[in-house]
Amino acid sequence: MDKSREIIKVSIIEDDEAYMDSLKQILLRNDRLHLYGDYTSGHEFLSTLNSPFQPDVCLVDIVLGDMSGIDCCKRIKETKPDVQLIIMTAYPDVKTFSEARQLGADYVEKGTRIETLMDKLITMMESSKNESLISISNHTKLGFEDYLNLVNELEASNARSLNLSEKQIQVLRLKNSGKSLGEIAKMLNMSYGTVQTHLTRAMNKLKLPNLLDYIVGDKRDSGSE
């Protein structure tokens, strides 16, 4: 078998159907990636782990309806330690960032950043005969200064939250509680597009730090390709 063409099996654990669909579209664009099951709850996915079923990569939402993404990943690691974990979040924070790293999981912000990760990183090969998935956490190290800078950036984002409108705060809180955009629209009696606009404008105001700058930034390994 041509190892260079071996398919990478990716499972998605995400309770936001709209975002789940966008991740599926990314997988469909790359013939090296195979959707190996999509799940809307942690327990639904964990129930498969006592079978021969084993994905190569799991994309796990940080906030699931039945458990936290961190707890879900801990359970996955206990049963399938070789699975590569990528924890996805719309609202990065230092606590979950640290917890993810302790698990050996990658931690990325949702949106175009994770799309870039999926398109360009997950199928890269090390320059050897044996193919391996790229693990962000295995190829980079964050020093104390990096953590301090990240904390400072998050605190600045917190200060900017004072500029959010009441509607933007409502949308952010509901999204943070695990609600999908469709559910938020119904709860607030808004259209899906209006909710999406409030969320986008709120995120633009907050100017959250780009976690990939801390994980795969050029400053970390500028001498290698």
FIKOLZA-1660 file (N, C-alpha, C; in steps of 0.1 Angstrom, whole numbers, plus 5000, padded with zeros to 4 digits):
% residues 225
   i   px   py   pz ch aa at
   1 5008 4988 5000  A  M  N
   1 5000 5000 5000  A  M CA
   1 5009 5013 5000  A  M  C
   2 5005 5022 4993  A  D  N
   2 5013 5035 4992  A  D CA
   2 5010 5043 5005  A  D  C
   3 5019 5043 5014  A  K  N
   3 5017 5050 5027  A  K CA
   3 5015 5064 5025  A  K  C
   4 5020 5070 5015  A  S  N
   4 5019 5085 5012  A  S CA
   4 5004 5088 5009  A  S  C
   5 4996 5078 5006  A  R  N
   5 4982 5081 5003  A  R CA
   5 4973 5075 5013  A  R  C
   6 4978 5071 5024  A  E  N
   6 4969 5065 5035  A  E CA
   6 4959 5075 5040  A  E  C
   7 4947 5071 5041  A  I  N
   7 4936 5080 5045  A  I CA
   7 4937 5083 5060  A  I  C
   8 4935 5095 5064  A  I  N
   8 4934 5099 5078  A  I CA
   8 4919 5100 5082  A  I  C
   9 4916 5093 5092  A  K  N
   9 4902 5092 5097  A  K CA
   9 4900 5102 5107  A  K  C
  10 4890 5111 5105  A  V  N
  10 4887 5122 5114  A  V CA
  10 4873 5121 5119  A  V  C
  11 4871 5121 5132  A  S  N
  11 4858 5121 5139  A  S CA
  11 4856 5135 5144  A  S  C
  12 4843 5140 5143  A  I  N
  12 4839 5153 5148  A  I CA
  12 4829 5152 5159  A  I  C
  13 4832 5159 5170  A  I  N
  13 4823 5159 5181  A  I CA
  13 4819 5173 5184  A  I  C
  14 4807 5177 5179  A  E  N
  14 4803 5191 5178  A  E CA
  14 4788 5192 5179  A  E  C
  15 4783 5200 5188  A  D  N
  15 4768 5201 5189  A  D CA
  15 4762 5212 5181  A  D  C
  16 4770 5221 5175  A  D  N
  16 4765 5231 5166  A  D CA
  16 4764 5226 5152  A  D  C
  17 4752 5223 5147  A  E  N
  17 4750 5217 5134  A  E CA
  17 4756 5225 5123  A  E  C
  18 4755 5238 5124  A  A  N
  18 4760 5247 5113  A  A CA
  18 4775 5246 5112  A  A  C
  19 4781 5246 5124  A  Y  N
  19 4796 5245 5124  A  Y CA
  19 4801 5231 5120  A  Y  C
  20 4793 5221 5124  A  M  N
  20 4796 5207 5120  A  M CA
  20 4796 5206 5105  A  M  C
  21 4786 5212 5099  A  D  N
  21 4785 5212 5084  A  D CA
  21 4797 5218 5078  A  D  C
  22 4802 5230 5083  A  S  N
  22 4813 5236 5078  A  S CA
  22 4826 5228 5079  A  S  C
  23 4827 5220 5090  A  L  N
  23 4839 5212 5091  A  L CA
  23 4838 5200 5081  A  L  C
  24 4826 5195 5079  A  K  N
  24 4825 5184 5069  A  K CA
  24 4829 5189 5055  A  K  C
  25 4825 5201 5052  A  Q  N
  25 4829 5206 5039  A  Q CA
  25 4844 5207 5037  A  Q  C
  26 4851 5210 5048  A  I  N
  26 4866 5211 5048  A  I CA
  26 4871 5197 5045  A  I  C
  27 4866 5187 5051  A  L  N
  27 4870 5173 5049  A  L CA
  27 4868 5168 5035  A  L  C
  28 4856 5172 5029  A  L  N
  28 4853 5168 5016  A  L CA
  28 4862 5174 5005  A  L  C
  29 4869 5185 5009  A  R  N
  29 4878 5192 4999  A  R CA
  29 4891 5185 4998  A  R  C
  30 4894 5176 5008  A  N  N
  30 4907 5169 5008  A  N CA
  30 4906 5154 5007  A  N  C
  31 4911 5148 4997  A  D  N
  31 4909 5134 4995  A  D CA
  31 4918 5125 5005  A  D  C
  32 4926 5132 5012  A  R  N
  32 4934 5125 5022  A  R CA
  32 4926 5123 5035  A  R  C
  33 4916 5131 5037  A  L  N
  33 4908 5131 5050  A  L CA
  33 4895 5124 5048  A  L  C
  34 4891 5115 5057  A  H  N
  34 4879 5108 5057  A  H CA
  34 4871 5110 5069  A  H  C
  35 4858 5114 5068  A  L  N
  35 4849 5117 5079  A  L CA
  35 4846 5103 5085  A  L  C
  36 4851 5101 5097  A  Y  N
  36 4850 5088 5104  A  Y CA
  36 4839 5089 5115  A  Y  C
  37 4828 5095 5112  A  G  N
  37 4817 5096 5122  A  G CA
  37 4816 5111 5127  A  G  C
  38 4804 5115 5128  A  D  N
  38 4801 5129 5134  A  D CA
  38 4791 5127 5145  A  D  C
  39 4794 5134 5156  A  Y  N
  39 4786 5131 5168  A  Y CA
  39 4782 5145 5175  A  Y  C
  40 4770 5146 5180  A  T  N
  40 4765 5158 5186  A  T CA
  40 4766 5158 5201  A  T  C
  41 4772 5148 5207  A  S  N
  41 4773 5147 5222  A  S CA
  41 4786 5139 5225  A  S  C
  42 4791 5142 5236  A  G  N
  42 4803 5135 5241  A  G CA
  42 4800 5120 5244  A  G  C
  43 4789 5118 5250  A  H  N
  43 4785 5104 5254  A  H CA
  43 4782 5095 5241  A  H  C
  44 4777 5101 5231  A  E  N
  44 4774 5094 5219  A  E CA
  44 4787 5089 5213  A  E  C
  45 4797 5098 5213  A  F  N
  45 4810 5093 5207  A  F CA
  45 4817 5083 5217  A  F  C
  46 4817 5086 5230  A  L  N
  46 4824 5077 5239  A  L CA
  46 4818 5063 5239  A  L  C
  47 4806 5061 5235  A  S  N
  47 4800 5048 5235  A  S CA
  47 4806 5039 5224  A  S  C
  48 4813 5045 5215  A  T  N
  48 4820 5038 5204  A  T CA
  48 4833 5032 5207  A  T  C
  49 4839 5037 5218  A  L  N
  49 4853 5035 5221  A  L CA
  49 4857 5021 5226  A  L  C
  50 4847 5013 5230  A  N  N
  50 4850 4999 5234  A  N CA
  50 4850 4989 5222  A  N  C
  51 4848 4995 5210  A  S  N
  51 4848 4987 5198  A  S CA
  51 4861 4989 5190  A  S  C
  52 4864 4981 5180  A  P  N
  52 4876 4983 5172  A  P CA
  52 4877 4997 5165  A  P  C
  53 4866 5004 5165  A  F  N
  53 4865 5018 5160  A  F CA
  53 4876 5026 5166  A  F  C
  54 4884 5032 5157  A  Q  N
  54 4894 5042 5162  A  Q CA
  54 4898 5052 5152  A  Q  C
  55 4894 5065 5154  A  P  N
  55 4898 5075 5144  A  P CA
  55 4913 5078 5146  A  P  C
  56 4919 5085 5137  A  D  N
  56 4932 5090 5138  A  D CA
  56 4932 5104 5146  A  D  C
  57 4922 5112 5143  A  V  N
  57 4921 5125 5148  A  V CA
  57 4906 5128 5153  A  V  C
  58 4905 5134 5164  A  C  N
  58 4892 5138 5169  A  C CA
  58 4891 5154 5170  A  C  C
  59 4882 5160 5164  A  L  N
  59 4879 5174 5166  A  L CA
  59 4868 5175 5176  A  L  C
  60 4871 5181 5187  A  V  N
  60 4862 5181 5199  A  V CA
  60 4859 5196 5203  A  V  C
  61 4846 5199 5203  A  D  N
  61 4841 5212 5208  A  D CA
  61 4844 5214 5222  A  D  C
  62 4848 5225 5227  A  I  N
  62 4851 5227 5241  A  I CA
  62 4839 5227 5250  A  I  C
  63 4827 5231 5244  A  V  N
  63 4815 5231 5251  A  V CA
  63 4805 5222 5244  A  V  C
  64 4802 5210 5250  A  L  N
  64 4792 5201 5245  A  L CA
  64 4780 5201 5254  A  L  C
  65 4769 5197 5249  A  G  N
  65 4756 5198 5257  A  G CA
  65 4756 5189 5269  A  G  C
  66 4764 5178 5269  A  D  N
  66 4763 5168 5280  A  D CA
  66 4776 5168 5288  A  D  C
  67 4787 5174 5284  A  M  N
  67 4799 5174 5291  A  M CA
  67 4808 5184 5285  A  M  C
  68 4819 5187 5292  A  S  N
  68 4829 5196 5286  A  S CA
  68 4838 5189 5276  A  S  C
  69 4843 5196 5267  A  G  N
  69 4852 5190 5257  A  G CA
  69 4865 5184 5264  A  G  C
  70 4869 5191 5274  A  I  N
  70 4881 5186 5282  A  I CA
  70 4878 5173 5288  A  I  C
  71 4866 5171 5295  A  D  N
  71 4863 5158 5301  A  D CA
  71 4862 5147 5290  A  D  C
  72 4856 5151 5279  A  C  N
  72 4854 5141 5268  A  C CA
  72 4868 5137 5263  A  C  C
  73 4878 5146 5262  A  C  N
  73 4891 5142 5257  A  C CA
  73 4898 5134 5267  A  C  C
  74 4896 5136 5280  A  K  N
  74 4902 5128 5290  A  K CA
  74 4898 5114 5289  A  K  C
  75 4885 5112 5286  A  R  N
  75 4879 5098 5285  A  R CA
  75 4885 5092 5272  A  R  C
  76 4886 5099 5262  A  I  N
  76 4892 5094 5249  A  I CA
  76 4906 5089 5252  A  I  C
  77 4914 5097 5258  A  K  N
  77 4928 5094 5261  A  K CA
  77 4929 5081 5269  A  K  C
  78 4920 5079 5279  A  E  N
  78 4921 5067 5287  A  E CA
  78 4919 5055 5279  A  E  C
  79 4910 5055 5269  A  T  N
  79 4907 5043 5261  A  T CA
  79 4915 5042 5248  A  T  C
  80 4917 5053 5242  A  K  N
  80 4925 5054 5229  A  K CA
  80 4936 5064 5230  A  K  C
  81 4947 5061 5237  A  P  N
  81 4957 5071 5239  A  P CA
  81 4964 5076 5226  A  P  C
  82 4963 5068 5215  A  D  N
  82 4971 5072 5203  A  D CA
  82 4963 5082 5194  A  D  C
  83 4950 5085 5198  A  V  N
  83 4942 5094 5190  A  V CA
  83 4947 5108 5192  A  V  C
  84 4949 5115 5180  A  Q  N
  84 4953 5129 5181  A  Q CA
  84 4940 5138 5184  A  Q  C
  85 4941 5146 5194  A  L  N
  85 4930 5154 5198  A  L CA
  85 4932 5169 5194  A  L  C
  86 4922 5175 5189  A  I  N
  86 4922 5189 5186  A  I CA
  86 4909 5195 5192  A  I  C
  87 4911 5203 5202  A  I  N
  87 4900 5209 5210  A  I CA
  87 4897 5223 5203  A  I  C
  88 4884 5225 5200  A  M  N
  88 4880 5237 5193  A  M CA
  88 4872 5246 5202  A  M  C
  89 4875 5259 5202  A  T  N
  89 4868 5269 5210  A  T CA
  89 4866 5282 5203  A  T  C
  90 4854 5288 5206  A  A  N
  90 4851 5301 5200  A  A CA
  90 4856 5312 5210  A  A  C
  91 4859 5308 5222  A  Y  N
  91 4863 5318 5233  A  Y CA
  91 4875 5312 5240  A  Y  C
  92 4887 5314 5235  A  P  N
  92 4899 5309 5242  A  P CA
  92 4901 5315 5256  A  P  C
  93 4905 5307 5265  A  D  N
  93 4909 5312 5278  A  D CA
  93 4921 5304 5283  A  D  C
  94 4928 5310 5292  A  V  N
  94 4941 5304 5297  A  V CA
  94 4939 5291 5304  A  V  C
  95 4928 5289 5312  A  K  N
  95 4925 5277 5320  A  K CA
  95 4924 5265 5310  A  K  C
  96 4915 5266 5301  A  T  N
  96 4912 5255 5292  A  T CA
  96 4924 5252 5282  A  T  C
  97 4931 5263 5279  A  F  N
  97 4944 5262 5271  A  F CA
  97 4954 5253 5278  A  F  C
  98 4955 5256 5292  A  S  N
  98 4965 5248 5300  A  S CA
  98 4960 5234 5301  A  S  C
  99 4947 5232 5303  A  E  N
  99 4942 5218 5305  A  E CA
  99 4944 5210 5292  A  E  C
 100 4942 5217 5280  A  A  N
 100 4943 5210 5268  A  A CA
 100 4958 5205 5266  A  A  C
 101 4967 5214 5269  A  R  N
 101 4981 5211 5268  A  R CA
 101 4985 5199 5277  A  R  C
 102 4980 5199 5289  A  Q  N
 102 4983 5188 5298  A  Q CA
 102 4978 5174 5293  A  Q  C
 103 4968 5175 5285  A  L  N
 103 4963 5162 5278  A  L CA
 103 4971 5159 5266  A  L  C
 104 4980 5168 5261  A  G  N
 104 4987 5166 5249  A  G CA
 104 4978 5169 5237  A  G  C
 105 4967 5176 5239  A  A  N
 105 4958 5180 5228  A  A CA
 105 4962 5194 5222  A  A  C
 106 4958 5195 5210  A  D  N
 106 4960 5209 5204  A  D CA
 106 4947 5217 5207  A  D  C
 107 4949 5230 5207  A  Y  N
 107 4938 5239 5212  A  Y CA
 107 4937 5250 5202  A  Y  C
 108 4927 5251 5194  A  V  N
 108 4926 5261 5184  A  V CA
 108 4913 5268 5184  A  V  C
 109 4913 5280 5179  A  E  N
 109 4901 5289 5178  A  E CA
 109 4893 5285 5166  A  E  C
 110 4880 5285 5168  A  K  N
 110 4871 5282 5157  A  K CA
 110 4872 5293 5146  A  K  C
 111 4866 5290 5134  A  G  N
 111 4866 5299 5123  A  G CA
 111 4877 5296 5113  A  G  C
 112 4882 5307 5107  A  T  N
 112 4891 5305 5096  A  T CA
 112 4904 5299 5101  A  T  C
 113 4907 5301 5114  A  R  N
 113 4920 5295 5119  A  R CA
 113 4920 5280 5120  A  R  C
 114 4909 5274 5124  A  I  N
 114 4908 5260 5124  A  I CA
 114 4907 5254 5110  A  I  C
 115 4901 5262 5101  A  E  N
 115 4900 5258 5087  A  E CA
 115 4914 5257 5081  A  E  C
 116 4922 5267 5084  A  T  N
 116 4936 5267 5079  A  T CA
 116 4944 5255 5085  A  T  C
 117 4941 5253 5098  A  L  N
 117 4948 5241 5104  A  L CA
 117 4944 5228 5097  A  L  C
 118 4932 5226 5095  A  M  N
 118 4927 5214 5088  A  M CA
 118 4932 5213 5074  A  M  C
 119 4932 5224 5067  A  D  N
 119 4937 5223 5053  A  D CA
 119 4952 5221 5051  A  D  C
 120 4960 5227 5060  A  K  N
 120 4974 5228 5057  A  K CA
 120 4983 5220 5067  A  K  C
 121 4978 5217 5079  A  L  N
 121 4987 5211 5089  A  L CA
 121 4984 5196 5091  A  L  C
 122 4971 5192 5091  A  I  N
 122 4968 5179 5096  A  I CA
 122 4973 5168 5087  A  I  C
 123 4975 5171 5074  A  T  N
 123 4980 5160 5065  A  T CA
 123 4994 5162 5061  A  T  C
 124 5002 5171 5068  A  M  N
 124 5016 5172 5065  A  M CA
 124 5023 5160 5070  A  M  C
 125 5034 5156 5064  A  M  N
 125 5042 5145 5068  A  M CA
 125 5056 5150 5073  A  M  C
 126 5061 5142 5083  A  E  N
 126 5075 5145 5087  A  E CA
 126 5084 5139 5076  A  E  C
 127 5096 5145 5075  A  S  N
 127 5105 5140 5064  A  S CA
 127 5112 5127 5068  A  S  C
 128 5104 5116 5067  A  S  N
 128 5109 5103 5070  A  S CA
 128 5100 5093 5062  A  S  C
 129 5104 5080 5063  A  K  N
 129 5097 5070 5056  A  K CA
 129 5083 5068 5062  A  K  C
 130 5082 5070 5075  A  N  N
 130 5069 5067 5082  A  N CA
 130 5061 5080 5083  A  N  C
 131 5049 5079 5078  A  E  N
 131 5040 5090 5078  A  E CA
 131 5035 5092 5093  A  E  C
 132 5033 5105 5097  A  S  N
 132 5027 5107 5110  A  S CA
 132 5019 5120 5109  A  S  C
 133 5009 5121 5117  A  L  N
 133 5001 5133 5117  A  L CA
 133 5009 5144 5124  A  L  C
 134 5007 5156 5119  A  I  N
 134 5014 5167 5126  A  I CA
 134 5007 5170 5139  A  I  C
 135 5014 5171 5150  A  S  N
 135 5008 5175 5163  A  S CA
 135 5014 5188 5167  A  S  C
 136 5006 5198 5167  A  I  N
 136 5011 5211 5171  A  I CA
 136 5018 5211 5184  A  I  C
 137 5011 5204 5194  A  S  N
 137 5017 5204 5208  A  S CA
 137 5030 5196 5209  A  S  C
 138 5033 5187 5199  A  N  N
 138 5045 5179 5200  A  N CA
 138 5057 5187 5193  A  N  C
 139 5054 5197 5186  A  H  N
 139 5064 5204 5178  A  H CA
 139 5067 5218 5184  A  H  C
 140 5060 5222 5194  A  T  N
 140 5063 5236 5199  A  T CA
 140 5063 5236 5214  A  T  C
 141 5069 5246 5220  A  K  N
 141 5069 5247 5234  A  K CA
 141 5066 5262 5238  A  K  C
 142 5057 5264 5247  A  L  N
 142 5054 5277 5251  A  L CA
 142 5062 5280 5264  A  L  C
 143 5069 5291 5264  A  G  N
 143 5076 5296 5276  A  G CA
 143 5068 5304 5285  A  G  C
 144 5073 5308 5296  A  F  N
 144 5066 5316 5306  A  F CA
 144 5062 5329 5299  A  F  C
 145 5071 5335 5291  A  E  N
 145 5068 5348 5285  A  E CA
 145 5056 5347 5276  A  E  C
 146 5055 5336 5269  A  D  N
 146 5043 5334 5260  A  D CA
 146 5030 5333 5268  A  D  C
 147 5030 5326 5279  A  Y  N
 147 5018 5325 5287  A  Y CA
 147 5015 5339 5292  A  Y  C
 148 5025 5346 5297  A  L  N
 148 5022 5360 5302  A  L CA
 148 5016 5369 5291  A  L  C
 149 5022 5368 5279  A  N  N
 149 5016 5376 5268  A  N CA
 149 5002 5373 5265  A  N  C
 150 4999 5360 5265  A  L  N
 150 4986 5355 5262  A  L CA
 150 4976 5360 5273  A  L  C
 151 4980 5359 5286  A  V  N
 151 4971 5364 5297  A  V CA
 151 4969 5378 5295  A  V  C
 152 4979 5386 5292  A  N  N
 152 4977 5401 5290  A  N CA
 152 4967 5404 5278  A  N  C
 153 4969 5396 5267  A  E  N
 153 4960 5398 5256  A  E CA
 153 4945 5395 5260  A  E  C
 154 4943 5384 5267  A  L  N
 154 4930 5380 5272  A  L CA
 154 4924 5390 5281  A  L  C
 155 4932 5396 5290  A  E  N
 155 4927 5406 5299  A  E CA
 155 4923 5419 5291  A  E  C
 156 4931 5422 5281  A  A  N
 156 4927 5434 5272  A  A CA
 156 4914 5431 5265  A  A  C
 157 4912 5419 5261  A  S  N
 157 4899 5415 5255  A  S CA
 157 4888 5417 5265  A  S  C
 158 4890 5413 5277  A  N  N
 158 4880 5414 5288  A  N CA
 158 4877 5429 5290  A  N  C
 159 4886 5437 5289  A  A  N
 159 4884 5452 5291  A  A CA
 159 4875 5457 5279  A  A  C
 160 4878 5452 5268  A  R  N
 160 4870 5456 5256  A  R CA
 160 4856 5452 5256  A  R  C
 161 4853 5442 5265  A  S  N
 161 4839 5437 5265  A  S CA
 161 4830 5447 5270  A  S  C
 162 4835 5458 5276  A  L  N
 162 4826 5469 5281  A  L CA
 162 4820 5476 5269  A  L  C
 163 4826 5474 5257  A  N  N
 163 4820 5481 5245  A  N CA
 163 4810 5473 5238  A  N  C
 164 4806 5461 5243  A  L  N
 164 4796 5453 5237  A  L CA
 164 4782 5458 5240  A  L  C
 165 4773 5456 5230  A  S  N
 165 4759 5460 5233  A  S CA
 165 4753 5449 5241  A  S  C
 166 4741 5452 5246  A  E  N
 166 4733 5442 5254  A  E CA
 166 4730 5429 5246  A  E  C
 167 4726 5431 5233  A  K  N
 167 4723 5420 5224  A  K CA
 167 4735 5412 5222  A  K  C
 168 4747 5418 5219  A  Q  N
 168 4759 5411 5217  A  Q CA
 168 4763 5402 5229  A  Q  C
 169 4761 5408 5241  A  I  N
 169 4764 5400 5253  A  I CA
 169 4755 5388 5254  A  I  C
 170 4742 5391 5251  A  Q  N
 170 4732 5380 5252  A  Q CA
 170 4736 5368 5243  A  Q  C
 171 4740 5372 5231  A  V  N
 171 4744 5362 5221  A  V CA
 171 4756 5354 5225  A  V  C
 172 4766 5361 5230  A  L  N
 172 4779 5355 5235  A  L CA
 172 4776 5346 5246  A  L  C
 173 4768 5350 5256  A  R  N
 173 4765 5342 5268  A  R CA
 173 4758 5329 5264  A  R  C
 174 4749 5330 5255  A  L  N
 174 4741 5318 5250  A  L CA
 174 4750 5309 5242  A  L  C
 175 4759 5315 5234  A  K  N
 175 4768 5306 5226  A  K CA
 175 4778 5299 5236  A  K  C
 176 4783 5306 5246  A  N  N
 176 4792 5301 5255  A  N CA
 176 4786 5290 5264  A  N  C
 177 4772 5290 5265  A  S  N
 177 4765 5280 5273  A  S CA
 177 4763 5267 5264  A  S  C
 178 4767 5267 5252  A  G  N
 178 4766 5256 5243  A  G CA
 178 4755 5256 5233  A  G  C
 179 4747 5267 5232  A  K  N
 179 4736 5268 5223  A  K CA
 179 4742 5270 5209  A  K  C
 180 4735 5265 5199  A  S  N
 180 4738 5267 5185  A  S CA
 180 4732 5280 5181  A  S  C
 181 4737 5285 5169  A  L  N
 181 4732 5298 5164  A  L CA
 181 4717 5297 5162  A  L  C
 182 4712 5286 5157  A  G  N
 182 4698 5284 5154  A  G CA
 182 4690 5285 5167  A  G  C
 183 4695 5278 5178  A  E  N
 183 4688 5279 5190  A  E CA
 183 4687 5293 5196  A  E  C
 184 4699 5300 5195  A  I  N
 184 4699 5314 5200  A  I CA
 184 4689 5322 5193  A  I  C
 185 4688 5320 5179  A  A  N
 185 4679 5328 5171  A  A CA
 185 4664 5326 5177  A  A  C
 186 4661 5314 5180  A  K  N
 186 4647 5311 5185  A  K CA
 186 4645 5317 5198  A  K  C
 187 4655 5316 5207  A  M  N
 187 4654 5321 5221  A  M CA
 187 4653 5336 5221  A  M  C
 188 4660 5343 5212  A  L  N
 188 4660 5358 5212  A  L CA
 188 4651 5364 5202  A  L  C
 189 4643 5355 5195  A  N  N
 189 4634 5359 5185  A  N CA
 189 4641 5368 5174  A  N  C
 190 4652 5362 5169  A  M  N
 190 4659 5369 5159  A  M CA
 190 4661 5360 5147  A  M  C
 191 4665 5365 5136  A  S  N
 191 4668 5356 5124  A  S CA
 191 4682 5351 5127  A  S  C
 192 4685 5340 5120  A  Y  N
 192 4698 5333 5121  A  Y CA
 192 4709 5343 5117  A  Y  C
 193 4706 5351 5106  A  G  N
 193 4716 5361 5101  A  G CA
 193 4719 5372 5111  A  G  C
 194 4708 5376 5118  A  T  N
 194 4710 5387 5128  A  T CA
 194 4719 5382 5140  A  T  C
 195 4717 5369 5144  A  V  N
 195 4725 5364 5155  A  V CA
 195 4739 5363 5150  A  V  C
 196 4741 5358 5138  A  Q  N
 196 4755 5357 5132  A  Q CA
 196 4762 5371 5132  A  Q  C
 197 4754 5381 5128  A  T  N
 197 4760 5395 5127  A  T CA
 197 4764 5399 5141  A  T  C
 198 4755 5397 5151  A  H  N
 198 4758 5401 5165  A  H CA
 198 4771 5394 5170  A  H  C
 199 4772 5381 5167  A  L  N
 199 4784 5374 5171  A  L CA
 199 4796 5379 5164  A  L  C
 200 4795 5381 5151  A  T  N
 200 4807 5386 5144  A  T CA
 200 4812 5400 5149  A  T  C
 201 4802 5409 5151  A  R  N
 201 4806 5422 5156  A  R CA
 201 4812 5422 5170  A  R  C
 202 4806 5413 5179  A  A  N
 202 4811 5411 5192  A  A CA
 202 4825 5406 5192  A  A  C
 203 4828 5396 5183  A  M  N
 203 4842 5391 5183  A  M CA
 203 4851 5401 5177  A  M  C
 204 4847 5409 5168  A  N  N
 204 4855 5420 5162  A  N CA
 204 4859 5430 5173  A  N  C
 205 4849 5433 5182  A  K  N
 205 4852 5443 5193  A  K CA
 205 4861 5437 5203  A  K  C
 206 4860 5424 5206  A  L  N
 206 4868 5418 5216  A  L CA
 206 4883 5417 5212  A  L  C
 207 4885 5414 5199  A  K  N
 207 4898 5412 5193  A  K CA
 207 4906 5402 5201  A  K  C
 208 4900 5390 5202  A  L  N
 208 4906 5379 5209  A  L CA
 208 4920 5375 5203  A  L  C
 209 4929 5371 5211  A  P  N
 209 4942 5368 5205  A  P CA
 209 4941 5355 5196  A  P  C
 210 4950 5355 5186  A  N  N
 210 4950 5343 5177  A  N CA
 210 4959 5333 5184  A  N  C
 211 4953 5322 5188  A  L  N
 211 4961 5312 5195  A  L CA
 211 4971 5305 5186  A  L  C
 212 4969 5305 5173  A  L  N
 212 4979 5298 5165  A  L CA
 212 4992 5306 5164  A  L  C
 213 4991 5319 5167  A  D  N
 213 5004 5327 5168  A  D CA
 213 5013 5321 5180  A  D  C
 214 5006 5316 5190  A  Y  N
 214 5014 5310 5201  A  Y CA
 214 5018 5296 5199  A  Y  C
 215 5010 5289 5190  A  I  N
 215 5012 5275 5188  A  I CA
 215 5021 5272 5177  A  I  C
 216 5018 5278 5165  A  V  N
 216 5026 5275 5153  A  V CA
 216 5032 5288 5147  A  V  C
 217 5034 5298 5155  A  G  N
 217 5039 5311 5150  A  G CA
 217 5053 5309 5144  A  G  C
 218 5057 5318 5134  A  D  N
 218 5070 5317 5128  A  D CA
 218 5081 5320 5138  A  D  C
 219 5078 5328 5149  A  K  N
 219 5088 5331 5159  A  K CA
 219 5093 5319 5166  A  K  C
 220 5085 5308 5165  A  R  N
 220 5089 5296 5173  A  R CA
 220 5099 5287 5165  A  R  C
 221 5098 5287 5152  A  D  N
 221 5107 5278 5145  A  D CA
 221 5110 5284 5131  A  D  C
 222 5115 5296 5131  A  S  N
 222 5116 5304 5119  A  S CA
 222 5127 5298 5110  A  S  C
 223 5135 5289 5115  A  G  N
 223 5146 5283 5106  A  G CA
 223 5142 5271 5099  A  G  C
 224 5130 5265 5101  A  S  N
 224 5127 5253 5095  A  S CA
 224 5114 5254 5087  A  S  C
 225 5113 5245 5077  A  E  N
 225 5101 5245 5068  A  E CA
 225 5093 5233 5071  A  E  C
% end
